[in-house]
């Protein structure tokens, strides 16, 4: 496990379910069982068709960088002071769903739109695993 001193997610409700899968190193997203639309962040209703019928469906764990921004200085000195620079990345999974995340073990200033990535599980403590991404080899 890595040393982690930043705020952690609350493990309640649908988000808690999602992080439960992540803890098992199992990447799942919600998929509407009415129209097939994928979604993330987890929520009860499909934004496409309005259905409340959905499932947790396994996804490939592969995707590409859809967009990103690189941050060079902290927004507030009490939080997120290091490491810099860091990138806030939107990954588009092969299934089409997108998620905001981080790319690890890569020079953040050399990221490119369209770069292939694969899932990486960061076990930050005994209760929480964060889903991040690595540049695919």
C-alpha positions in Angstrom: 0.0 0.0 0.0 1.1 3.5 -0.7 1.3 6.3 1.9 -1.8 8.4 1.3 -2.6 11.6 3.2 -5.3 13.1 1.0 -9.1 13.0 1.5 -10.7 9.6 0.7 -14.1 8.8 -0.7 -17.1 8.1 1.5 -17.9 4.4 1.1 -21.7 4.8 1.2 -24.5 4.3 -1.3 -23.8 3.6 -5.0 -20.3 5.1 -4.7 -19.6 2.7 -1.9 -20.7 -0.2 -4.1 -18.4 1.0 -6.9 -15.4 1.3 -4.5 -16.3 -2.2 -3.2 -15.6 -3.6 -6.7 -12.4 -1.5 -6.9 -11.2 -3.0 -3.6 -11.5 -6.4 -5.3 -9.5 -5.0 -8.3 -12.7 -5.4 -10.4 -13.6 -2.5 -12.6 -17.3 -2.2 -13.1 -19.5 0.6 -14.4 -23.3 1.0 -14.4 -25.1 0.1 -17.6 -28.7 0.8 -18.2 -30.5 -2.5 -18.9 -33.2 -0.7 -20.8 -31.2 1.2 -23.4 -27.6 -0.1 -22.8 -26.1 3.3 -22.0 -23.0 3.2 -19.7 -22.6 5.7 -16.9 -20.2 7.0 -14.4 -20.5 8.5 -11.7 -22.9 6.0 -10.3 -26.5 7.1 -10.0 -30.0 5.7 -9.9 -31.5 6.9 -13.2 -30.3 6.7 -16.8 -29.7 10.1 -18.3 -30.4 8.8 -21.7 -33.8 7.1 -21.3 -34.9 7.8 -17.7 -35.0 4.1 -16.7 -34.2 3.1 -13.1 -33.2 -0.4 -14.4 -29.4 -1.0 -14.4 -26.6 -3.4 -13.6 -23.0 -3.3 -12.5 -21.2 -4.6 -15.6 -17.6 -5.5 -15.9 -15.5 -3.3 -18.2 -12.3 -4.1 -20.1 -9.9 -1.8 -18.0 -8.6 -0.4 -21.3 -9.1 3.0 -22.7 -7.5 6.2 -24.0 -6.9 9.7 -22.8 -9.9 11.7 -23.9 -8.6 15.0 -22.5 -6.4 16.3 -19.6 -5.0 19.4 -18.0 -1.7 19.6 -16.2 -1.5 21.5 -12.9 1.8 23.1 -11.9 1.0 24.7 -8.5 -1.3 23.9 -5.6 -4.7 25.7 -5.4 -4.5 25.8 -1.6 -1.3 25.3 0.4 -3.0 22.9 2.9 -4.0 20.3 0.2 -2.5 18.5 -2.6 1.0 20.1 -2.2 2.8 17.4 -4.1 3.6 15.9 -6.4 3.8 18.6 -9.1 3.1 18.8 -11.9 0.1 16.4 -11.9 -2.5 15.9 -14.5 -6.3 15.6 -14.1 -7.2 13.2 -16.9 -10.5 12.1 -18.5 -10.1 8.5 -19.7 -12.6 7.1 -22.2 -12.9 3.4 -21.7 -13.3 1.0 -24.7 -17.0 0.8 -23.7 -17.4 4.5 -24.3 -17.9 5.6 -20.7 -15.6 8.3 -19.4 -14.1 8.9 -16.0 -12.0 11.5 -14.3 -8.8 10.1 -12.9 -5.0 10.3 -12.7 -2.3 8.6 -14.8 0.5 7.1 -12.6 4.2 6.3 -13.3 4.5 8.6 -16.3 5.8 12.1 -16.9 2.6 14.2 -16.6 3.9 16.8 -19.0 4.2 14.2 -21.8 0.7 12.9 -21.8 -1.2 13.1 -25.1 -4.8 12.9 -26.2 -5.5 9.5 -27.6 -2.7 7.8 -25.6 -3.8 4.2 -24.7 -4.1 3.5 -21.0 -5.0 0.6 -18.8 -6.5 0.4 -15.3 -4.2 0.5 -12.2 -5.5 -0.2 -8.7 -3.9 1.9 -5.9 -4.6 0.2 -2.6 -4.3 3.2 -0.3 -5.4 1.5 2.9 -7.2 -1.6 4.0 -10.6 -0.1 3.1 -10.0 2.0 0.0 -8.6 1.2 -3.4 -8.5 4.1 -5.9 -8.9 3.5 -9.6 -6.1 5.1 -11.6 -4.5 4.5 -15.0 -1.2 3.6 -16.5 0.0 4.3 -20.0 -0.4 1.0 -21.9 2.8 -0.7 -23.0 
